[in-house]
Amino acid sequence: MMRLKVEKIGEGLHPSEIVVSVKGKDGPISLVLDPSIIFEDGTVNVGWPVATNGNLFLIELPRETMNGSWRIWVPGEELKSEEERKRAMA
């Protein structure tokens, strides 16, 4: 399982929503998420990458972005594996 770094940039329309930014290959991408799915380290579960191209990974987001896409290319440094997280907490 992989996790993607997100950064809170605002409040959503409903109390159970926040707007976050993700660093994509072509710049920041915004999406609305339920804050309960964001871990304390500022990451969300995204599963395993769908494809790779060098240090870029095609991932499927937990929710649609504001521009309508579900999958985006992200640099490898924006992802953490579950094993990395476990080692960091040990």
C-alpha positions as CSV (number, residue, x, y, z in Angstrom):
1,M,0.0,0.0,0.0
2,M,1.3,3.5,-0.9
3,R,0.4,6.8,0.7
4,L,0.4,10.2,-1.0
5,K,1.5,13.5,0.7
6,V,-1.3,16.1,0.7
7,E,-1.4,19.7,2.0
8,K,-4.5,21.3,3.4
9,I,-5.2,24.6,1.5
10,G,-8.7,25.4,2.7
11,E,-12.1,24.4,4.0
12,G,-14.7,22.6,1.9
13,L,-18.4,23.6,1.4
14,H,-19.4,21.2,4.1
15,P,-18.0,20.8,7.6
16,S,-16.9,17.2,6.8
17,E,-14.7,18.4,3.8
18,I,-11.3,20.1,3.3
19,V,-9.5,21.2,0.2
20,V,-6.1,19.7,-0.2
21,S,-3.3,20.1,-2.8
22,V,-1.2,17.4,-4.3
23,K,2.1,18.0,-6.1
24,G,1.6,16.5,-9.5
25,K,4.0,16.2,-12.5
26,D,2.6,19.4,-14.1
27,G,2.0,21.4,-10.9
28,P,-0.4,21.4,-7.9
29,I,-3.7,19.6,-8.2
30,S,-6.7,20.4,-5.8
31,L,-9.3,18.0,-4.5
32,V,-11.8,17.9,-1.8
33,L,-11.4,15.1,0.9
34,D,-13.0,14.0,4.1
35,P,-10.4,14.9,6.8
36,S,-10.9,11.6,8.5
37,I,-9.0,9.8,5.7
38,I,-5.9,11.9,6.2
39,F,-3.3,10.4,8.5
40,E,-1.3,12.4,11.1
41,D,1.7,12.5,8.8
42,G,-0.3,14.4,6.1
43,T,-0.8,11.4,3.8
44,V,-3.7,9.5,2.3
45,N,-3.9,5.9,1.0
46,V,-3.7,5.6,-2.7
47,G,-2.9,1.9,-3.2
48,W,-0.2,0.8,-5.6
49,P,0.8,2.9,-8.6
50,V,-1.0,2.0,-11.9
51,A,2.1,2.8,-14.0
52,T,5.6,4.2,-13.7
53,N,7.9,6.3,-15.9
54,G,11.3,6.9,-14.4
55,N,10.6,8.7,-11.1
56,L,7.0,9.4,-12.0
57,F,4.1,7.3,-10.7
58,L,0.6,7.2,-12.0
59,I,-1.7,6.9,-9.0
60,E,-5.4,6.7,-8.5
61,L,-6.7,9.3,-6.1
62,P,-9.2,8.5,-3.3
63,R,-11.6,11.1,-4.9
64,E,-11.9,13.0,-8.1
65,T,-9.9,16.2,-8.5
66,M,-11.5,19.6,-9.1
67,N,-10.7,19.3,-12.8
68,G,-12.3,15.9,-13.1
69,S,-9.4,13.5,-13.1
70,W,-9.1,10.4,-10.9
71,R,-5.5,9.5,-11.9
72,I,-2.5,11.8,-11.9
73,W,1.3,11.5,-12.4
74,V,3.3,12.3,-9.2
75,P,7.0,12.5,-8.5
76,G,8.3,9.5,-6.4
77,E,9.2,11.8,-3.4
78,E,5.5,12.5,-2.9
79,L,4.8,8.8,-2.2
80,K,5.5,6.8,0.9
81,S,5.3,3.0,1.2
82,E,3.6,1.5,4.2
83,E,7.0,-0.1,5.1
84,E,8.7,3.3,5.2
85,R,6.0,4.6,7.5
86,K,6.4,1.7,9.9
87,R,10.2,2.1,10.0
88,A,9.9,5.8,10.7
89,M,7.5,5.1,13.6
90,A,9.8,2.4,15.2
